[in-house]
Structure formats: structure tokens, C-alpha cells
Amino acid sequence: MRVATVGNFDGVHRGHQALIARARAALPGGPEDRVVVVTFHPHPAAVLRPEAAPPMLTSLSRRQELLTEYGADEVVVVPFTRELAAHSPEDFARFLREDPRIAADHVVVGENFRFGQRASGDVNDLARFGREFGFGVEAVPLASGETPVPWSSSFVRDRIADGDLASASAALGHPHRVEGPVRHGDARGRELGYPTANLEVAPDMALPPDGVYAGWLVEGPERYPAAISIGTNPQFAGTERRVEAYVLDRDDLDLYDHEVGLDLVARLRGQATFDSLEGLIDQMSHDVAAARERLVG
């Protein structure tokens, strides 16, 4: 049996995880059972309303990794195009059954699921088409945990924009991660005694407000505690927004051109300037100490 769940799944937050868990629970337990997650890339808004496209919580590769981690047996990435958006609800429902990558026998979606041209189809329409095409449909209530606001990608983006990483992580079920290759910077951190990895982060990635953060630098299976700076470096009249990470007590890591992730755990302070270089270095030592206390005790 093949049970599919459908959505954007940006962030793979706890609401998304509940859908995958429900899809898993709908399987009868046979050797051919598969949970198939159908996701879209790029984000529909980036195609239909690019000026209003939201910042992304996950890269496509990270989204696929998380979906598998939370229980998907197969992840089907559907390219989102204007042509796909123009499909009628009936055509889209037929696609879920007839596309060999999906071949859904049962479909699990959130109770607010919309589909087809101008999002004109709802779960009742999907159930009607399912009866016609040969698949069952289950609508799952929106989950919210202890907060009155249902878990959603929009909720997580708002928390990140506020610098409230604890609430973002609680809704995600994992820390918010930003990713990118490590590029050469100004080497100013090394000169100050705190060599940093300068990440080239995609411009559409969701970032918290400028400031200093505690988090983890992730490279493959390795995780290193880090103090992370996000901002324009106004102390040196910088204008380009950068994401830099100092791995605590390590100056021997060669990360240039490596793809790494930064799991953001807590905001330590806002961006600031100081009266002297000595004042900046003193503050950096306090930031490192605060990050160490937050991450490793």
C-alpha cells in the first residue's frame, strides 16, 4: 500500500511531522507499504507572486533529509510551474493516483489543504475525486501543541524574524538551520583571535535579526559548538550582510569550500559597535563564554 501526504513542507515542522506519522499509521503493515511525501519546488509563491515569496526555512536538500528522518520512505519533488498551477483540482487528484512515482492508494493531508487552479479544491473535493480515482482521503486537524496558534511555516518564520529561536525550535522540533559553502572573508576574525567560517547563505533563506547567536556548526556527522555573528559588521563600516561562525576553541579546522550548516539555538545579543578594538575583543570573549554556557554548560 502507498500512502501519500502532500504539501510544501518548508521547515518540516511538527505539523508536517504529524502528517507523516499519520500516513505511517494508515499503513496496514505489509512488506510493500510505503509513505510517499509529495513536495513542491520552488515554493509556489516564488513562481506566482515572486515579490511576495516568503523566506525559506530549508533548502531542498535539507527538506528531503528531514522528511526522510521523520518517516518518509520516498520523497517526490514536483517542479512547481505556472502550468502545474493551472491544473484543475480533478487533474491534480488524478495525478496523485496515476503518476507512477506516487501511485497513491490513500492520501493524508491537513484539514486546510487546498489544491488545483487558484487553490479552488478542498479536502471534500479531494475525497470526492479519491472515490472516483480509487484512493482514500484522510484530513488531519492542524496541530498546535501548547500554543493557540497552529504550527505552520508562517508561524516559524515570524518567530525567527523576531529572534525567538526557542519558539521556532519548539514548533520545528529541531533547530532552525542555515546552510552554505564556506568562503574566504576578510580574515579579520583570525586577526582578532577568533577565526570564523564565512557562510555563503542563499538570499532567500530565513535569517533572524542581526546579532550574535549560540549554535552548532554541522559538517556531515560532525557538530561543533559555535558563536555565530549575523550582520553587516558596522564596527568596520561593513555594508554586506554576513553569516560567520567561530567554532569554540578551534583554530585548526579547514572549512573553506565545505558545505556546512549552522543550527541556531539562542540569541545572545544584538548587533553593536564599540569605542575601541579592545572593547570589541572584550565583548567577543564574553560572547564566546555565553555561547559555551548555553551549548555545553
N, C-alpha and C positions, 0 to 999 in steps of 0.2 A: 504494500500500500504506500502511496505517495501523498503526504500531507504538505501542502504549501502554505506559506504565510507571505504576505505581500506588503511592501511599503518602501519608504526611503531609507529608514533605519540609520539615519545620521546620528552618530554617537553611540548607537546600540545601548540605549539607556534601559532602565529597569522595566519600563513599559514594553519595550521591544523584547526584552528577555522573557517577560511573561507570555508574550505571543509564541515565542519559540518553545517554551515549556509546555504551553497548552497544545501546540502542534505535536510535540513529543508524546503527550498523554493521550492523544487521539489515535495513536498507532496501536494496532492490535497485538503487536509483539512478534510478527513474522520475520523470517530471515531477510526478506526483500524490503522491509519497511525503511522509508527514507523521509526525513524532514528536509524540505526544499525551501530555502529562503529566496524570494524574488525581490531584488532591489534595483533601483534605477540610478544611472549615472550619465551625465551630470545631474545635479539637483534640478527638478522641473522648473523652478523659478529662474535658474540661470539661463534657461532656454527661452522661456515665455516672457519673463519680466526681469532681464538681467540687471536693470537698475535697482531692483528690489530684492535681488538674491541674498539670502542670509549668509553670514559667515559659517563655514563648515566646522563641524566638531571632529570629524575624522577624514583622513584621506581614504581613497577607495581601498587601498591595500590593508589599511588598519581596520576598516569596516569589515572586510572579508575575514580578517584574522579574528576579530571579536565575535562575529556571527558564528564562526566555527567553534570558537572557545565556548560559547554559550549554548551550543547544541545543534547547530545546523549540520546535516550530513552533506548537503550540496548547496552552493550559493550560485544563483543565476543572476548575472549582471545584465540588465536590459538597457541598451543605449536609449536615453530619453531624447526624442526628437519631436519636432513640430508634427511630423507625420503620425507618430505614436499618439501624441496628444489629441489628434483629430479622430482617433478611432472611437466608434460608438461604444457605449457600455456593453452591448451584446458582442461586438467584435473582440473587446478586451477579455470578456469572460470566456469566449471560445478559445482565445489564445492561451489562457491558463490550462485548459484541458488538452488542446491539440498540439501545442509546442512540445516537441519530444524532450526538451531539457527540463520541462516542468511536469507535464502529464498528470495534473492534479486529480486525485480521487477525492480529496477533501481540502477545503480552504479555510484557514483560520485568519481572521482579520480583527482589527479593533472596531468597536461599535460605531465609531465615527468615520469609518473608511468610505472614501469617495473614489470613483474611477470613471474612466471614459471621457469623452469630449466635454469640456467645461465642467468636469467633475460632476456630471449630471446623474451618475449612478450611485446608489447607496447599498447598504447591506441587504435590504429587502429585494432590490433588483438583482444583486449577486446571487441570492438564494433562488430566485425565480429562474435565472439563467442556468444555475447549477442543476436544477431539476431537469432542465431541457438538455443540457450537455453531458450530464452524468457525473456530477461531483457534489458532495455535501458542502455546507457552509456553516461556520460557527463564528458568531460575533462575540468578542471578549470585551467586558467592561473596561473602561480606562482605569488604570491603577494609579494611586497617588501616595501610598504609604501613609505617613503621619501628617503630610501637608494637605491642605484643602485643594491645592492646585494639582491636577493630574500631571504625572510625569510626561514630559514632551520635550522634543528637541528645542522648541522655543523657550521653555522654562529653563533648560540648561544654559542656553545662550544668554539669557537675561542674567542668570546668576554669575556666569563668567564675566560678563560685561560689568557687573558690579564688584568684581574681585572676590566674590563669595565662593571660593573654591570648595569649601566644606559642603555647602548645599549642592553645588554642582556634582561633586563626587558622590554624595548620597543618592542623588537622582540617577546618576550614571551607573552606580555600582562598581565604579573603578575611577581612578584619577583621570582628569582631562589631560590628554597628551597632545603636544605639538611636535611635529617631525620635520626633518630636513637634512640635507647634507651639511657637513661642517666645512666652512670656507675660511680662507685666510682673512683676518681682520686687520686692525691697526697694531696688534701685539702690545697694546697699552696695558692690558691686564697683566701680562707677563712682566712688564717693566715695573708694575706696582706690587709685584709679588703674588698675584692671583691670576695665573694663566687661564684664559677662558676659551671654550669652544663656541665659535660664532656660527649659529644655525641659519641656513637659508630657508626660511619658512615661506610656504606658499601664501600669496597675498590674500587668498580667500579663507585662510584658516582663522578660527575664532581665537582671539587673544584677550587676556584680561588687561586692566588698566596698567599704564606704565608704573614700574616699581620693582621691588626686589622680592623674590619668592623662594621658598624652600621646595625642593622637589628631587626627583631622581632622574639621572641621565641613564637611558637604556640603550645598549648596543647589543643586539642579539639576545643571548641569555644573561648578559651581564647587566647589573644595576648598580649605579654609584650614587651616593648622596651628593647633592649639589646645591649651591646657592646660585640663583638664576636672576639675571637682570633683563628686564624688558623696557625699552625706551630709547630715547634719542641721544642719551649721553650729554646732557646740557652742560656738564662740568667742562667739557672740551668743545663747546659750541657745536655739538652734533645736530644734524637735521634728519638723518635717516634712522627710521625705527629699527632697532636690532633686538635679537634674542640671543643672549650669551649665557653660558653656564660654566661655573667654576666647580670642578669636582673636588670635594673636600680632601685636603691633604695629599693631593696627587698632582705632580708636575711631570709625570713620566708617560702620560697617555698620548699616543699619536693618533688623533681622530680625524685629521684632515681628509676630506672627501669621503668619509664614512657616513652612512645614513644612520642617524641616531634619533631617539625620541626623548622628550622631556615630559615626565609625569609631574604636573603641577599640584602641589599639596597644600600650601598655605601662603598667603600674602604676608610678608614681613614688614614692609613699609612702602610708602610712595616714592616716586622719583624726586630727587633733591639735588641741590648744588651746595658746595661748601666753600668757606672762606679761603682755604688753603689746600694744597695737595696732602699735607699731613692730616688735615681734618677728614679728607676723603678716605685715606688709608685707614685711619682710626675707625671710621664708620664701617668700612668693608670688613674689618676684623670683627666688629660687633655683628654684622650681618652673617658672617660665617659661623660665629658662635651660636647665633639664634637658629640658623638652619640646622646645625648639628644637634642642638637640643630638640628641635621639632622632629627631626628624622630618626636620630639614633639614640637620643636620650643622654 
